[in-house]
Amino acid sequence: MIFVEEPVTWKQIAVPPSIVRKCAEFTHQDPHSEDDLSKLILLDCYWHKMGYYNDEGLINVNPLPVIPFYK
């Protein structure tokens, strides 16, 4: 089982095996590799296949609310 941090809350989530297989085939990377570049490439693919990107190719992360500070 492959676990990654999801981009909204940064909690560990399991990547479905079908997505791991598709991303490994698409990127030609070993999902069990300890190489940082391979991990980054696969993380990007996992997030894309799991729906974390919008139509413009940007990550769907709501910005943190800004609380104004006045004296």
mmCIF file of the N, C-alpha and C atoms, coordinates in Angstrom:
data_MODEL
# 
_entry.id   MODEL 
# 
loop_
_atom_site.group_PDB 
_atom_site.id 
_atom_site.type_symbol 
_atom_site.label_atom_id 
_atom_site.label_alt_id 
_atom_site.label_comp_id 
_atom_site.label_asym_id 
_atom_site.label_entity_id 
_atom_site.label_seq_id 
_atom_site.pdbx_PDB_ins_code 
_atom_site.Cartn_x 
_atom_site.Cartn_y 
_atom_site.Cartn_z 
_atom_site.occupancy 
_atom_site.B_iso_or_equiv 
_atom_site.pdbx_formal_charge 
_atom_site.auth_seq_id 
_atom_site.auth_comp_id 
_atom_site.auth_asym_id 
_atom_site.auth_atom_id 
_atom_site.pdbx_PDB_model_num 
ATOM 1   N N  . MET A 1 1  ? 0.838  -1.175 0.000   1.00 0.00 ? 1  MET A N  1 
ATOM 2   C CA . MET A 1 1  ? 0.000  0.000  0.000   1.00 0.00 ? 1  MET A CA 1 
ATOM 3   C C  . MET A 1 1  ? 0.886  1.242  0.000   1.00 0.00 ? 1  MET A C  1 
ATOM 4   N N  . ILE A 1 2  ? 0.514  2.220  -0.791  1.00 0.00 ? 2  ILE A N  1 
ATOM 5   C CA . ILE A 1 2  ? 1.248  3.474  -0.889  1.00 0.00 ? 2  ILE A CA 1 
ATOM 6   C C  . ILE A 1 2  ? 0.442  4.549  -0.158  1.00 0.00 ? 2  ILE A C  1 
ATOM 7   N N  . PHE A 1 3  ? 1.125  5.308  0.708   1.00 0.00 ? 3  PHE A N  1 
ATOM 8   C CA . PHE A 1 3  ? 0.509  6.405  1.439   1.00 0.00 ? 3  PHE A CA 1 
ATOM 9   C C  . PHE A 1 3  ? 1.204  7.705  1.060   1.00 0.00 ? 3  PHE A C  1 
ATOM 10  N N  . VAL A 1 4  ? 0.416  8.774  0.876   1.00 0.00 ? 4  VAL A N  1 
ATOM 11  C CA . VAL A 1 4  ? 0.955  10.097 0.575   1.00 0.00 ? 4  VAL A CA 1 
ATOM 12  C C  . VAL A 1 4  ? 0.206  11.136 1.401   1.00 0.00 ? 4  VAL A C  1 
ATOM 13  N N  . GLU A 1 5  ? 0.781  12.332 1.500   1.00 0.00 ? 5  GLU A N  1 
ATOM 14  C CA . GLU A 1 5  ? 0.095  13.438 2.149   1.00 0.00 ? 5  GLU A CA 1 
ATOM 15  C C  . GLU A 1 5  ? -0.845 14.083 1.136   1.00 0.00 ? 5  GLU A C  1 
ATOM 16  N N  . GLU A 1 6  ? -2.080 14.322 1.550   1.00 0.00 ? 6  GLU A N  1 
ATOM 17  C CA . GLU A 1 6  ? -2.991 15.002 0.638   1.00 0.00 ? 6  GLU A CA 1 
ATOM 18  C C  . GLU A 1 6  ? -2.789 16.507 0.800   1.00 0.00 ? 6  GLU A C  1 
ATOM 19  N N  . PRO A 1 7  ? -2.995 17.290 -0.277  1.00 0.00 ? 7  PRO A N  1 
ATOM 20  C CA . PRO A 1 7  ? -2.567 18.687 -0.277  1.00 0.00 ? 7  PRO A CA 1 
ATOM 21  C C  . PRO A 1 7  ? -3.441 19.667 0.501   1.00 0.00 ? 7  PRO A C  1 
ATOM 22  N N  . VAL A 1 8  ? -4.561 19.241 1.050   1.00 0.00 ? 8  VAL A N  1 
ATOM 23  C CA . VAL A 1 8  ? -5.428 20.180 1.755   1.00 0.00 ? 8  VAL A CA 1 
ATOM 24  C C  . VAL A 1 8  ? -5.113 20.189 3.250   1.00 0.00 ? 8  VAL A C  1 
ATOM 25  N N  . THR A 1 9  ? -5.075 18.999 3.866   1.00 0.00 ? 9  THR A N  1 
ATOM 26  C CA . THR A 1 9  ? -4.830 18.914 5.314   1.00 0.00 ? 9  THR A CA 1 
ATOM 27  C C  . THR A 1 9  ? -3.471 18.305 5.635   1.00 0.00 ? 9  THR A C  1 
ATOM 28  N N  . TRP A 1 10 ? -2.775 17.805 4.655   1.00 0.00 ? 10 TRP A N  1 
ATOM 29  C CA . TRP A 1 10 ? -1.469 17.148 4.789   1.00 0.00 ? 10 TRP A CA 1 
ATOM 30  C C  . TRP A 1 10 ? -1.529 15.876 5.638   1.00 0.00 ? 10 TRP A C  1 
ATOM 31  N N  . LYS A 1 11 ? -2.707 15.270 5.721   1.00 0.00 ? 11 LYS A N  1 
ATOM 32  C CA . LYS A 1 11 ? -2.838 13.991 6.414   1.00 0.00 ? 11 LYS A CA 1 
ATOM 33  C C  . LYS A 1 11 ? -2.452 12.867 5.467   1.00 0.00 ? 11 LYS A C  1 
ATOM 34  N N  . GLN A 1 12 ? -1.959 11.775 6.024   1.00 0.00 ? 12 GLN A N  1 
ATOM 35  C CA . GLN A 1 12 ? -1.589 10.609 5.230   1.00 0.00 ? 12 GLN A CA 1 
ATOM 36  C C  . GLN A 1 12 ? -2.859 9.916  4.724   1.00 0.00 ? 12 GLN A C  1 
ATOM 37  N N  . ILE A 1 13 ? -2.894 9.646  3.433   1.00 0.00 ? 13 ILE A N  1 
ATOM 38  C CA . ILE A 1 13 ? -4.013 8.914  2.846   1.00 0.00 ? 13 ILE A CA 1 
ATOM 39  C C  . ILE A 1 13 ? -3.456 7.791  1.991   1.00 0.00 ? 13 ILE A C  1 
ATOM 40  N N  . ALA A 1 14 ? -4.232 6.749  1.842   1.00 0.00 ? 14 ALA A N  1 
ATOM 41  C CA . ALA A 1 14 ? -3.838 5.617  0.999   1.00 0.00 ? 14 ALA A CA 1 
ATOM 42  C C  . ALA A 1 14 ? -4.181 5.924  -0.450  1.00 0.00 ? 14 ALA A C  1 
ATOM 43  N N  . VAL A 1 15 ? -3.268 5.601  -1.344  1.00 0.00 ? 15 VAL A N  1 
ATOM 44  C CA . VAL A 1 15 ? -3.508 5.760  -2.777  1.00 0.00 ? 15 VAL A CA 1 
ATOM 45  C C  . VAL A 1 15 ? -4.102 4.448  -3.278  1.00 0.00 ? 15 VAL A C  1 
ATOM 46  N N  . PRO A 1 16 ? -5.244 4.505  -3.962  1.00 0.00 ? 16 PRO A N  1 
ATOM 47  C CA . PRO A 1 16 ? -5.831 3.271  -4.486  1.00 0.00 ? 16 PRO A CA 1 
ATOM 48  C C  . PRO A 1 16 ? -4.852 2.532  -5.400  1.00 0.00 ? 16 PRO A C  1 
ATOM 49  N N  . PRO A 1 17 ? -4.808 1.194  -5.295  1.00 0.00 ? 17 PRO A N  1 
ATOM 50  C CA . PRO A 1 17 ? -3.866 0.413  -6.111  1.00 0.00 ? 17 PRO A CA 1 
ATOM 51  C C  . PRO A 1 17 ? -3.992 0.658  -7.611  1.00 0.00 ? 17 PRO A C  1 
ATOM 52  N N  . SER A 1 18 ? -5.203 0.913  -8.104  1.00 0.00 ? 18 SER A N  1 
ATOM 53  C CA . SER A 1 18 ? -5.368 1.165  -9.538  1.00 0.00 ? 18 SER A CA 1 
ATOM 54  C C  . SER A 1 18 ? -4.654 2.449  -9.957  1.00 0.00 ? 18 SER A C  1 
ATOM 55  N N  . ILE A 1 19 ? -4.676 3.467  -9.091  1.00 0.00 ? 19 ILE A N  1 
ATOM 56  C CA . ILE A 1 19 ? -3.982 4.726  -9.392  1.00 0.00 ? 19 ILE A CA 1 
ATOM 57  C C  . ILE A 1 19 ? -2.475 4.533  -9.306  1.00 0.00 ? 19 ILE A C  1 
ATOM 58  N N  . VAL A 1 20 ? -2.005 3.762  -8.325  1.00 0.00 ? 20 VAL A N  1 
ATOM 59  C CA . VAL A 1 20 ? -0.563 3.472  -8.224  1.00 0.00 ? 20 VAL A CA 1 
ATOM 60  C C  . VAL A 1 20 ? -0.089 2.786  -9.503  1.00 0.00 ? 20 VAL A C  1 
ATOM 61  N N  . ARG A 1 21 ? -0.858 1.818  -9.979  1.00 0.00 ? 21 ARG A N  1 
ATOM 62  C CA . ARG A 1 21 ? -0.489 1.082  -11.191 1.00 0.00 ? 21 ARG A CA 1 
ATOM 63  C C  . ARG A 1 21 ? -0.479 1.998  -12.410 1.00 0.00 ? 21 ARG A C  1 
ATOM 64  N N  . LYS A 1 22 ? -1.535 2.831  -12.564 1.00 0.00 ? 22 LYS A N  1 
ATOM 65  C CA . LYS A 1 22 ? -1.612 3.746  -13.715 1.00 0.00 ? 22 LYS A CA 1 
ATOM 66  C C  . LYS A 1 22 ? -0.463 4.745  -13.701 1.00 0.00 ? 22 LYS A C  1 
ATOM 67  N N  . CYS A 1 23 ? -0.157 5.295  -12.529 1.00 0.00 ? 23 CYS A N  1 
ATOM 68  C CA . CYS A 1 23 ? 0.921  6.291  -12.438 1.00 0.00 ? 23 CYS A CA 1 
ATOM 69  C C  . CYS A 1 23 ? 2.290  5.655  -12.677 1.00 0.00 ? 23 CYS A C  1 
ATOM 70  N N  . ALA A 1 24 ? 2.488  4.434  -12.207 1.00 0.00 ? 24 ALA A N  1 
ATOM 71  C CA . ALA A 1 24 ? 3.756  3.749  -12.442 1.00 0.00 ? 24 ALA A CA 1 
ATOM 72  C C  . ALA A 1 24 ? 3.953  3.503  -13.942 1.00 0.00 ? 24 ALA A C  1 
ATOM 73  N N  . GLU A 1 25 ? 2.890  3.110  -14.617 1.00 0.00 ? 25 GLU A N  1 
ATOM 74  C CA . GLU A 1 25 ? 2.975  2.882  -16.063 1.00 0.00 ? 25 GLU A CA 1 
ATOM 75  C C  . GLU A 1 25 ? 3.172  4.191  -16.817 1.00 0.00 ? 25 GLU A C  1 
ATOM 76  N N  . PHE A 1 26 ? 2.459  5.231  -16.415 1.00 0.00 ? 26 PHE A N  1 
ATOM 77  C CA . PHE A 1 26 ? 2.521  6.516  -17.111 1.00 0.00 ? 26 PHE A CA 1 
ATOM 78  C C  . PHE A 1 26 ? 3.876  7.201  -16.937 1.00 0.00 ? 26 PHE A C  1 
ATOM 79  N N  . THR A 1 27 ? 4.417  7.166  -15.709 1.00 0.00 ? 27 THR A N  1 
ATOM 80  C CA . THR A 1 27 ? 5.663  7.888  -15.427 1.00 0.00 ? 27 THR A CA 1 
ATOM 81  C C  . THR A 1 27 ? 6.914  7.027  -15.578 1.00 0.00 ? 27 THR A C  1 
ATOM 82  N N  . HIS A 1 28 ? 6.745  5.720  -15.677 1.00 0.00 ? 28 HIS A N  1 
ATOM 83  C CA . HIS A 1 28 ? 7.879  4.781  -15.733 1.00 0.00 ? 28 HIS A CA 1 
ATOM 84  C C  . HIS A 1 28 ? 8.740  4.868  -14.471 1.00 0.00 ? 28 HIS A C  1 
ATOM 85  N N  . GLN A 1 29 ? 8.088  5.120  -13.331 1.00 0.00 ? 29 GLN A N  1 
ATOM 86  C CA . GLN A 1 29 ? 8.780  5.219  -12.043 1.00 0.00 ? 29 GLN A CA 1 
ATOM 87  C C  . GLN A 1 29 ? 8.340  4.057  -11.157 1.00 0.00 ? 29 GLN A C  1 
ATOM 88  N N  . ASP A 1 30 ? 9.244  3.596  -10.303 1.00 0.00 ? 30 ASP A N  1 
ATOM 89  C CA . ASP A 1 30 ? 8.944  2.540  -9.346  1.00 0.00 ? 30 ASP A CA 1 
ATOM 90  C C  . ASP A 1 30 ? 8.276  3.159  -8.123  1.00 0.00 ? 30 ASP A C  1 
ATOM 91  N N  . PRO A 1 31 ? 7.028  2.762  -7.796  1.00 0.00 ? 31 PRO A N  1 
ATOM 92  C CA . PRO A 1 31 ? 6.340  3.363  -6.650  1.00 0.00 ? 31 PRO A CA 1 
ATOM 93  C C  . PRO A 1 31 ? 7.010  3.079  -5.303  1.00 0.00 ? 31 PRO A C  1 
ATOM 94  N N  . HIS A 1 32 ? 7.865  2.077  -5.245  1.00 0.00 ? 32 HIS A N  1 
ATOM 95  C CA . HIS A 1 32 ? 8.533  1.717  -3.988  1.00 0.00 ? 32 HIS A CA 1 
ATOM 96  C C  . HIS A 1 32 ? 9.971  2.225  -3.932  1.00 0.00 ? 32 HIS A C  1 
ATOM 97  N N  . SER A 1 33 ? 10.337 3.082  -4.874  1.00 0.00 ? 33 SER A N  1 
ATOM 98  C CA . SER A 1 33 ? 11.680 3.648  -4.909  1.00 0.00 ? 33 SER A CA 1 
ATOM 99  C C  . SER A 1 33 ? 11.851 4.651  -3.775  1.00 0.00 ? 33 SER A C  1 
ATOM 100 N N  . GLU A 1 34 ? 13.067 4.760  -3.275  1.00 0.00 ? 34 GLU A N  1 
ATOM 101 C CA . GLU A 1 34 ? 13.385 5.738  -2.234  1.00 0.00 ? 34 GLU A CA 1 
ATOM 102 C C  . GLU A 1 34 ? 13.972 7.022  -2.830  1.00 0.00 ? 34 GLU A C  1 
ATOM 103 N N  . ASP A 1 35 ? 14.060 7.101  -4.146  1.00 0.00 ? 35 ASP A N  1 
ATOM 104 C CA . ASP A 1 35 ? 14.596 8.265  -4.834  1.00 0.00 ? 35 ASP A CA 1 
ATOM 105 C C  . ASP A 1 35 ? 13.621 9.438  -4.713  1.00 0.00 ? 35 ASP A C  1 
ATOM 106 N N  . ASP A 1 36 ? 14.099 10.596 -4.260  1.00 0.00 ? 36 ASP A N  1 
ATOM 107 C CA . ASP A 1 36 ? 13.239 11.756 -4.038  1.00 0.00 ? 36 ASP A CA 1 
ATOM 108 C C  . ASP A 1 36 ? 12.567 12.248 -5.315  1.00 0.00 ? 36 ASP A C  1 
ATOM 109 N N  . LEU A 1 37 ? 13.284 12.220 -6.440  1.00 0.00 ? 37 LEU A N  1 
ATOM 110 C CA . LEU A 1 37 ? 12.690 12.684 -7.693  1.00 0.00 ? 37 LEU A CA 1 
ATOM 111 C C  . LEU A 1 37 ? 11.544 11.759 -8.119  1.00 0.00 ? 37 LEU A C  1 
ATOM 112 N N  . SER A 1 38 ? 11.738 10.463 -7.979  1.00 0.00 ? 38 SER A N  1 
ATOM 113 C CA . SER A 1 38 ? 10.673 9.509  -8.322  1.00 0.00 ? 38 SER A CA 1 
ATOM 114 C C  . SER A 1 38 ? 9.456  9.722  -7.435  1.00 0.00 ? 38 SER A C  1 
ATOM 115 N N  . LYS A 1 39 ? 9.695  9.964  -6.152  1.00 0.00 ? 39 LYS A N  1 
ATOM 116 C CA . LYS A 1 39 ? 8.592  10.207 -5.223  1.00 0.00 ? 39 LYS A CA 1 
ATOM 117 C C  . LYS A 1 39 ? 7.806  11.452 -5.625  1.00 0.00 ? 39 LYS A C  1 
ATOM 118 N N  . LEU A 1 40 ? 8.510  12.513 -6.016  1.00 0.00 ? 40 LEU A N  1 
ATOM 119 C CA . LEU A 1 40 ? 7.856  13.757 -6.405  1.00 0.00 ? 40 LEU A CA 1 
ATOM 120 C C  . LEU A 1 40 ? 7.046  13.585 -7.685  1.00 0.00 ? 40 LEU A C  1 
ATOM 121 N N  . ILE A 1 41 ? 7.612  12.908 -8.653  1.00 0.00 ? 41 ILE A N  1 
ATOM 122 C CA . ILE A 1 41 ? 6.913  12.665 -9.920  1.00 0.00 ? 41 ILE A CA 1 
ATOM 123 C C  . ILE A 1 41 ? 5.643  11.857 -9.662  1.00 0.00 ? 41 ILE A C  1 
ATOM 124 N N  . LEU A 1 42 ? 5.753  10.813 -8.854  1.00 0.00 ? 42 LEU A N  1 
ATOM 125 C CA . LEU A 1 42 ? 4.591  9.976  -8.566  1.00 0.00 ? 42 LEU A CA 1 
ATOM 126 C C  . LEU A 1 42 ? 3.562  10.714 -7.710  1.00 0.00 ? 42 LEU A C  1 
ATOM 127 N N  . LEU A 1 43 ? 4.006  11.527 -6.766  1.00 0.00 ? 43 LEU A N  1 
ATOM 128 C CA . LEU A 1 43 ? 3.078  12.295 -5.947  1.00 0.00 ? 43 LEU A CA 1 
ATOM 129 C C  . LEU A 1 43 ? 2.228  13.210 -6.825  1.00 0.00 ? 43 LEU A C  1 
ATOM 130 N N  . ASP A 1 44 ? 2.856  13.872 -7.770  1.00 0.00 ? 44 ASP A N  1 
ATOM 131 C CA . ASP A 1 44 ? 2.138  14.739 -8.696  1.00 0.00 ? 44 ASP A CA 1 
ATOM 132 C C  . ASP A 1 44 ? 1.100  13.937 -9.478  1.00 0.00 ? 44 ASP A C  1 
ATOM 133 N N  . CYS A 1 45 ? 1.473  12.762 -9.950  1.00 0.00 ? 45 CYS A N  1 
ATOM 134 C CA . CYS A 1 45 ? 0.546  11.908 -10.696 1.00 0.00 ? 45 CYS A CA 1 
ATOM 135 C C  . CYS A 1 45 ? -0.591 11.433 -9.797  1.00 0.00 ? 45 CYS A C  1 
ATOM 136 N N  . TYR A 1 46 ? -0.277 11.012 -8.571  1.00 0.00 ? 46 TYR A N  1 
ATOM 137 C CA . TYR A 1 46 ? -1.319 10.550 -7.645  1.00 0.00 ? 46 TYR A CA 1 
ATOM 138 C C  . TYR A 1 46 ? -2.332 11.663 -7.394  1.00 0.00 ? 46 TYR A C  1 
ATOM 139 N N  . TRP A 1 47 ? -1.836 12.866 -7.098  1.00 0.00 ? 47 TRP A N  1 
ATOM 140 C CA . TRP A 1 47 ? -2.737 13.984 -6.824  1.00 0.00 ? 47 TRP A CA 1 
ATOM 141 C C  . TRP A 1 47 ? -3.616 14.281 -8.039  1.00 0.00 ? 47 TRP A C  1 
ATOM 142 N N  . HIS A 1 48 ? -3.022 14.210 -9.234  1.00 0.00 ? 48 HIS A N  1 
ATOM 143 C CA . HIS A 1 48 ? -3.788 14.464 -10.454 1.00 0.00 ? 48 HIS A CA 1 
ATOM 144 C C  . HIS A 1 48 ? -4.877 13.413 -10.629 1.00 0.00 ? 48 HIS A C  1 
ATOM 145 N N  . LYS A 1 49 ? -4.528 12.153 -10.516 1.00 0.00 ? 49 LYS A N  1 
ATOM 146 C CA . LYS A 1 49 ? -5.491 11.060 -10.719 1.00 0.00 ? 49 LYS A CA 1 
ATOM 147 C C  . LYS A 1 49 ? -6.542 11.001 -9.612  1.00 0.00 ? 49 LYS A C  1 
ATOM 148 N N  . MET A 1 50 ? -6.220 11.530 -8.430  1.00 0.00 ? 50 MET A N  1 
ATOM 149 C CA . MET A 1 50 ? -7.172 11.507 -7.317  1.00 0.00 ? 50 MET A CA 1 
ATOM 150 C C  . MET A 1 50 ? -8.043 12.762 -7.278  1.00 0.00 ? 50 MET A C  1 
ATOM 151 N N  . GLY A 1 51 ? -7.899 13.651 -8.277  1.00 0.00 ? 51 GLY A N  1 
ATOM 152 C CA . GLY A 1 51 ? -8.792 14.788 -8.420  1.00 0.00 ? 51 GLY A CA 1 
ATOM 153 C C  . GLY A 1 51 ? -8.407 16.035 -7.650  1.00 0.00 ? 51 GLY A C  1 
ATOM 154 N N  . TYR A 1 52 ? -7.157 16.171 -7.267  1.00 0.00 ? 52 TYR A N  1 
ATOM 155 C CA . TYR A 1 52 ? -6.744 17.362 -6.528  1.00 0.00 ? 52 TYR A CA 1 
ATOM 156 C C  . TYR A 1 52 ? -6.372 18.534 -7.429  1.00 0.00 ? 52 TYR A C  1 
ATOM 157 N N  . TYR A 1 53 ? -6.409 18.343 -8.749  1.00 0.00 ? 53 TYR A N  1 
ATOM 158 C CA . TYR A 1 53 ? -6.126 19.434 -9.683  1.00 0.00 ? 53 TYR A CA 1 
ATOM 159 C C  . TYR A 1 53 ? -7.422 19.909 -10.321 1.00 0.00 ? 53 TYR A C  1 
ATOM 160 N N  . ASN A 1 54 ? -7.505 21.221 -10.612 1.00 0.00 ? 54 ASN A N  1 
ATOM 161 C CA . ASN A 1 54 ? -8.679 21.743 -11.306 1.00 0.00 ? 54 ASN A CA 1 
ATOM 162 C C  . ASN A 1 54 ? -8.434 21.709 -12.817 1.00 0.00 ? 54 ASN A C  1 
ATOM 163 N N  . ASP A 1 55 ? -9.351 22.315 -13.585 1.00 0.00 ? 55 ASP A N  1 
ATOM 164 C CA . ASP A 1 55 ? -9.248 22.271 -15.044 1.00 0.00 ? 55 ASP A CA 1 
ATOM 165 C C  . ASP A 1 55 ? -8.037 23.014 -15.592 1.00 0.00 ? 55 ASP A C  1 
ATOM 166 N N  . GLU A 1 56 ? -7.519 24.009 -14.841 1.00 0.00 ? 56 GLU A N  1 
ATOM 167 C CA . GLU A 1 56 ? -6.353 24.766 -15.294 1.00 0.00 ? 56 GLU A CA 1 
ATOM 168 C C  . GLU A 1 56 ? -5.040 24.081 -14.911 1.00 0.00 ? 56 GLU A C  1 
ATOM 169 N N  . GLY A 1 57 ? -5.105 22.932 -14.267 1.00 0.00 ? 57 GLY A N  1 
ATOM 170 C CA . GLY A 1 57 ? -3.892 22.244 -13.856 1.00 0.00 ? 57 GLY A CA 1 
ATOM 171 C C  . GLY A 1 57 ? -3.315 22.753 -12.553 1.00 0.00 ? 57 GLY A C  1 
ATOM 172 N N  . LEU A 1 58 ? -4.125 23.476 -11.768 1.00 0.00 ? 58 LEU A N  1 
ATOM 173 C CA . LEU A 1 58 ? -3.678 23.999 -10.484 1.00 0.00 ? 58 LEU A CA 1 
ATOM 174 C C  . LEU A 1 58 ? -4.279 23.157 -9.364  1.00 0.00 ? 58 LEU A C  1 
ATOM 175 N N  . ILE A 1 59 ? -3.568 23.039 -8.264  1.00 0.00 ? 59 ILE A N  1 
ATOM 176 C CA . ILE A 1 59 ? -4.069 22.264 -7.140  1.00 0.00 ? 59 ILE A CA 1 
ATOM 177 C C  . ILE A 1 59 ? -5.261 22.978 -6.523  1.00 0.00 ? 59 ILE A C  1 
ATOM 178 N N  . ASN A 1 60 ? -6.318 22.231 -6.248  1.00 0.00 ? 60 ASN A N  1 
ATOM 179 C CA . ASN A 1 60 ? -7.531 22.770 -5.624  1.00 0.00 ? 60 ASN A CA 1 
ATOM 180 C C  . ASN A 1 60 ? -7.332 22.892 -4.125  1.00 0.00 ? 60 ASN A C  1 
ATOM 181 N N  . VAL A 1 61 ? -6.640 23.919 -3.711  1.00 0.00 ? 61 VAL A N  1 
ATOM 182 C CA . VAL A 1 61 ? -6.423 24.169 -2.291  1.00 0.00 ? 61 VAL A CA 1 
ATOM 183 C C  . VAL A 1 61 ? -6.995 25.541 -1.984  1.00 0.00 ? 61 VAL A C  1 
ATOM 184 N N  . ASN A 1 62 ? -7.947 25.573 -1.082  1.00 0.00 ? 62 ASN A N  1 
ATOM 185 C CA . ASN A 1 62 ? -8.508 26.863 -0.675  1.00 0.00 ? 62 ASN A CA 1 
ATOM 186 C C  . ASN A 1 62 ? -7.486 27.595 0.177   1.00 0.00 ? 62 ASN A C  1 
ATOM 187 N N  . PRO A 1 63 ? -7.265 28.868 -0.107  1.00 0.00 ? 63 PRO A N  1 
ATOM 188 C CA . PRO A 1 63 ? -6.299 29.614 0.695   1.00 0.00 ? 63 PRO A CA 1 
ATOM 189 C C  . PRO A 1 63 ? -6.789 29.791 2.125   1.00 0.00 ? 63 PRO A C  1 
ATOM 190 N N  . LEU A 1 64 ? -5.861 29.953 3.032   1.00 0.00 ? 64 LEU A N  1 
ATOM 191 C CA . LEU A 1 64 ? -6.218 30.193 4.418   1.00 0.00 ? 64 LEU A CA 1 
ATOM 192 C C  . LEU A 1 64 ? -6.865 31.565 4.535   1.00 0.00 ? 64 LEU A C  1 
ATOM 193 N N  . PRO A 1 65 ? -7.870 31.699 5.381   1.00 0.00 ? 65 PRO A N  1 
ATOM 194 C CA . PRO A 1 65 ? -8.503 33.014 5.505   1.00 0.00 ? 65 PRO A CA 1 
ATOM 195 C C  . PRO A 1 65 ? -7.538 34.025 6.122   1.00 0.00 ? 65 PRO A C  1 
ATOM 196 N N  . VAL A 1 66 ? -7.614 35.253 5.617   1.00 0.00 ? 66 VAL A N  1 
ATOM 197 C CA . VAL A 1 66 ? -6.768 36.327 6.128   1.00 0.00 ? 66 VAL A CA 1 
ATOM 198 C C  . VAL A 1 66 ? -7.567 37.096 7.156   1.00 0.00 ? 66 VAL A C  1 
ATOM 199 N N  . ILE A 1 67 ? -7.032 37.217 8.333   1.00 0.00 ? 67 ILE A N  1 
ATOM 200 C CA . ILE A 1 67 ? -7.700 37.952 9.394   1.00 0.00 ? 67 ILE A CA 1 
ATOM 201 C C  . ILE A 1 67 ? -6.993 39.302 9.532   1.00 0.00 ? 67 ILE A C  1 
ATOM 202 N N  . PRO A 1 68 ? -7.704 40.389 9.203   1.00 0.00 ? 68 PRO A N  1 
ATOM 203 C CA . PRO A 1 68 ? -7.055 41.702 9.277   1.00 0.00 ? 68 PRO A CA 1 
ATOM 204 C C  . PRO A 1 68 ? -6.738 42.092 10.712  1.00 0.00 ? 68 PRO A C  1 
ATOM 205 N N  . PHE A 1 69 ? -5.652 42.799 10.859  1.00 0.00 ? 69 PHE A N  1 
ATOM 206 C CA . PHE A 1 69 ? -5.230 43.249 12.168  1.00 0.00 ? 69 PHE A CA 1 
ATOM 207 C C  . PHE A 1 69 ? -5.282 44.772 12.186  1.00 0.00 ? 69 PHE A C  1 
ATOM 208 N N  . TYR A 1 70 ? -6.161 45.323 13.009  1.00 0.00 ? 70 TYR A N  1 
ATOM 209 C CA . TYR A 1 70 ? -6.301 46.776 13.129  1.00 0.00 ? 70 TYR A CA 1 
ATOM 210 C C  . TYR A 1 70 ? -6.081 47.180 14.565  1.00 0.00 ? 70 TYR A C  1 
ATOM 211 N N  . LYS A 1 71 ? -5.534 48.375 14.733  1.00 0.00 ? 71 LYS A N  1 
ATOM 212 C CA . LYS A 1 71 ? -5.362 48.913 16.081  1.00 0.00 ? 71 LYS A CA 1 
ATOM 213 C C  . LYS A 1 71 ? -6.598 49.630 16.522  1.00 0.00 ? 71 LYS A C  1 
# 
